[in-house]
Amino acid sequence: MFAADTSQAHDAHTLYSHHHGWLRAWLHRRLGCGDEAADLAQDTFLRVLLRPQALHGLHEPRAYLTTIAKGLLADLWRRRALEQAYREALALMPEPLAPSPEERALALQALHEIDALLDGLAPKARHAFLLSQLEGMSYAAIAQELGVSERTVKRYMAQGFECCLVAMA
């Protein structure tokens, strides 16, 4: 093991031992669930371990951990909102047409993958793409809804389709 690797491992261990309890409590206050808080705290430190170079010269460790944790919280809440919207759509379906539990699980997995894929887009581009693909809105209607030009909507759509093509490759 190189000296830099040893130093980074030591920094990560120190960060974890000094701040894990605090981060877990911070997350618990926001989530109201100790198990979810523990999971997100571990996910936060996993992200830290994946970018050890960020630890070099870190002056505000709690601010750094909070930034990572807030991103994970946003992802969690977005997934929950997506799942809730899917459950609401299922509730509107007549029972004979409702998908099986296995089909529901596969659909939710696909929705999460699409959501993660589109997460790379700017918010307006993602919104435009979803309005077109899920709501069937015309580019002109989307432009009016978002307060942008139709040309901008076309650019947003191209970005969305490019994300989809990259995912299929």
GUTORZA-752785 format. One record per residue (C-alpha): residue number from 1; residue in one letter; z, y, x. Coordinates in Angstrom, 1 decimal. Layout:
(NUM,'A',(Z,Y,X)),
...
END
This chain:
(1,'M',(0.0,0.0,0.0)),
(2,'F',(-0.9,3.4,1.4)),
(3,'A',(1.6,6.2,1.8)),
(4,'A',(0.0,8.3,-1.0)),
(5,'D',(0.1,5.3,-3.4)),
(6,'T',(3.8,4.8,-2.6)),
(7,'S',(4.5,8.5,-3.1)),
(8,'Q',(2.7,8.5,-6.4)),
(9,'A',(4.5,5.4,-7.6)),
(10,'H',(7.8,7.0,-6.6)),
(11,'D',(6.8,10.2,-8.5)),
(12,'A',(5.9,8.2,-11.6)),
(13,'H',(9.2,6.2,-11.5)),
(14,'T',(11.2,9.4,-11.0)),
(15,'L',(9.4,11.1,-13.9)),
(16,'Y',(10.0,8.1,-16.1)),
(17,'S',(13.7,7.6,-15.2)),
(18,'H',(14.5,11.3,-15.6)),
(19,'H',(12.5,12.1,-18.8)),
(20,'H',(11.8,8.9,-20.8)),
(21,'G',(15.0,9.3,-22.9)),
(22,'W',(14.3,12.9,-23.6)),
(23,'L',(10.7,12.2,-24.6)),
(24,'R',(11.7,9.3,-26.8)),
(25,'A',(14.2,11.5,-28.6)),
(26,'W',(11.7,14.3,-28.9)),
(27,'L',(9.2,12.0,-30.5)),
(28,'H',(11.8,10.4,-32.7)),
(29,'R',(12.6,13.8,-34.2)),
(30,'R',(8.9,14.3,-35.0)),
(31,'L',(8.2,10.8,-36.3)),
(32,'G',(11.5,9.8,-37.9)),
(33,'C',(11.1,6.3,-36.6)),
(34,'G',(12.6,5.0,-33.4)),
(35,'D',(10.1,2.2,-32.9)),
(36,'E',(7.1,4.5,-33.2)),
(37,'A',(8.8,7.0,-30.9)),
(38,'A',(9.3,4.3,-28.3)),
(39,'D',(5.7,3.2,-28.6)),
(40,'L',(4.3,6.7,-28.2)),
(41,'A',(6.7,7.4,-25.3)),
(42,'Q',(5.4,4.3,-23.5)),
(43,'D',(1.8,5.3,-24.3)),
(44,'T',(2.5,8.8,-22.8)),
(45,'F',(3.8,7.3,-19.6)),
(46,'L',(0.8,4.9,-19.5)),
(47,'R',(-1.4,8.0,-19.6)),
(48,'V',(0.6,9.4,-16.7)),
(49,'L',(0.1,6.2,-14.7)),
(50,'L',(-3.6,6.4,-15.3)),
(51,'R',(-3.8,9.9,-13.8)),
(52,'P',(-1.2,9.8,-10.9)),
(53,'Q',(-3.0,12.6,-9.1)),
(54,'A',(-1.6,15.0,-11.8)),
(55,'L',(1.9,14.3,-10.6)),
(56,'H',(1.3,16.0,-7.3)),
(57,'G',(2.9,19.4,-7.4)),
(58,'L',(4.1,19.0,-11.0)),
(59,'H',(6.5,21.9,-11.7)),
(60,'E',(7.1,21.4,-15.5)),
(61,'P',(7.3,17.7,-16.2)),
(62,'R',(8.5,18.0,-19.7)),
(63,'A',(5.7,20.4,-20.6)),
(64,'Y',(3.3,18.0,-19.1)),
(65,'L',(4.7,15.0,-21.0)),
(66,'T',(4.9,17.1,-24.2)),
(67,'T',(1.2,18.0,-23.9)),
(68,'I',(0.2,14.3,-23.5)),
(69,'A',(2.6,13.2,-26.4)),
(70,'K',(1.2,15.9,-28.7)),
(71,'G',(-2.3,14.6,-28.2)),
(72,'L',(-1.1,11.1,-29.0)),
(73,'L',(0.8,12.4,-32.1)),
(74,'A',(-2.4,14.1,-33.3)),
(75,'D',(-4.3,10.9,-32.8)),
(76,'L',(-1.7,9.0,-34.8)),
(77,'W',(-1.6,11.5,-37.6)),
(78,'R',(-5.4,11.5,-37.8)),
(79,'R',(-5.5,7.7,-37.9)),
(80,'R',(-2.9,7.8,-40.7)),
(81,'A',(-4.9,10.3,-42.7)),
(82,'L',(-8.1,8.3,-42.3)),
(83,'E',(-6.3,5.1,-43.5)),
(84,'Q',(-4.8,7.0,-46.4)),
(85,'A',(-8.3,8.3,-47.4)),
(86,'Y',(-9.6,4.7,-47.2)),
(87,'R',(-6.8,3.4,-49.3)),
(88,'E',(-7.4,6.1,-51.9)),
(89,'A',(-11.1,5.3,-52.0)),
(90,'L',(-10.2,1.6,-52.5)),
(91,'A',(-7.9,2.4,-55.3)),
(92,'L',(-10.8,4.0,-57.2)),
(93,'M',(-12.9,0.8,-57.0)),
(94,'P',(-12.9,-1.7,-59.8)),
(95,'E',(-10.9,-4.7,-58.7)),
(96,'P',(-13.9,-7.2,-58.8)),
(97,'L',(-15.7,-5.0,-56.3)),
(98,'A',(-12.8,-4.3,-54.0)),
(99,'P',(-13.1,-5.8,-50.5)),
(100,'S',(-11.0,-8.7,-49.4)),
(101,'P',(-8.1,-8.1,-47.0)),
(102,'E',(-10.2,-9.2,-44.1)),
(103,'E',(-13.0,-6.9,-45.1)),
(104,'R',(-10.5,-4.0,-45.4)),
(105,'A',(-9.2,-4.7,-41.9)),
(106,'L',(-12.7,-4.8,-40.5)),
(107,'A',(-13.6,-1.5,-42.3)),
(108,'L',(-10.5,0.2,-41.0)),
(109,'Q',(-11.3,-0.9,-37.5)),
(110,'A',(-14.8,0.4,-37.8)),
(111,'L',(-13.5,3.7,-39.2)),
(112,'H',(-11.1,4.0,-36.3)),
(113,'E',(-13.9,3.4,-33.8)),
(114,'I',(-16.2,5.9,-35.5)),
(115,'D',(-13.3,8.4,-35.5)),
(116,'A',(-12.7,7.9,-31.8)),
(117,'L',(-16.4,8.2,-31.1)),
(118,'L',(-16.7,11.5,-33.0)),
(119,'D',(-13.5,12.8,-31.4)),
(120,'G',(-15.6,13.9,-28.5)),
(121,'L',(-17.4,16.4,-30.6)),
(122,'A',(-16.3,20.0,-31.2)),
(123,'P',(-14.5,20.3,-34.6)),
(124,'K',(-17.3,22.1,-36.3)),
(125,'A',(-19.9,19.6,-35.0)),
(126,'R',(-17.8,16.7,-36.2)),
(127,'H',(-17.3,18.4,-39.6)),
(128,'A',(-21.0,19.0,-40.0)),
(129,'F',(-21.9,15.4,-39.0)),
(130,'L',(-19.4,14.0,-41.5)),
(131,'L',(-20.5,16.3,-44.3)),
(132,'S',(-24.1,15.1,-43.8)),
(133,'Q',(-23.4,11.4,-43.3)),
(134,'L',(-20.5,10.9,-45.7)),
(135,'E',(-21.0,13.6,-48.3)),
(136,'G',(-24.8,13.6,-48.2)),
(137,'M',(-24.9,17.4,-48.0)),
(138,'S',(-28.2,19.1,-46.9)),
(139,'Y',(-28.3,21.0,-43.6)),
(140,'A',(-28.6,24.3,-45.6)),
(141,'A',(-25.5,23.5,-47.6)),
(142,'I',(-23.6,22.5,-44.5)),
(143,'A',(-24.6,25.8,-42.8)),
(144,'Q',(-23.3,27.7,-45.8)),
(145,'E',(-20.1,25.7,-45.9)),
(146,'L',(-19.4,26.2,-42.1)),
(147,'G',(-20.7,29.7,-41.9)),
(148,'V',(-23.3,28.9,-39.2)),
(149,'S',(-27.1,28.9,-39.1)),
(150,'E',(-29.1,25.9,-40.2)),
(151,'R',(-30.4,25.7,-36.6)),
(152,'T',(-26.8,25.3,-35.4)),
(153,'V',(-26.2,22.5,-38.0)),
(154,'K',(-29.3,20.7,-36.5)),
(155,'R',(-27.8,21.0,-33.1)),
(156,'Y',(-24.5,19.7,-34.4)),
(157,'M',(-26.3,16.7,-36.0)),
(158,'A',(-28.1,16.0,-32.7)),
(159,'Q',(-24.8,15.9,-30.9)),
(160,'G',(-23.4,13.5,-33.6)),
(161,'F',(-26.3,11.2,-33.4)),
(162,'E',(-26.2,11.2,-29.6)),
(163,'C',(-22.6,10.1,-29.8)),
(164,'C',(-23.6,7.2,-32.1)),
(165,'L',(-26.5,6.2,-29.8)),
(166,'V',(-24.2,6.2,-26.7)),
(167,'A',(-21.7,4.0,-28.6)),
(168,'M',(-24.4,1.5,-29.5)),
(169,'A',(-25.7,1.2,-25.9)),
END
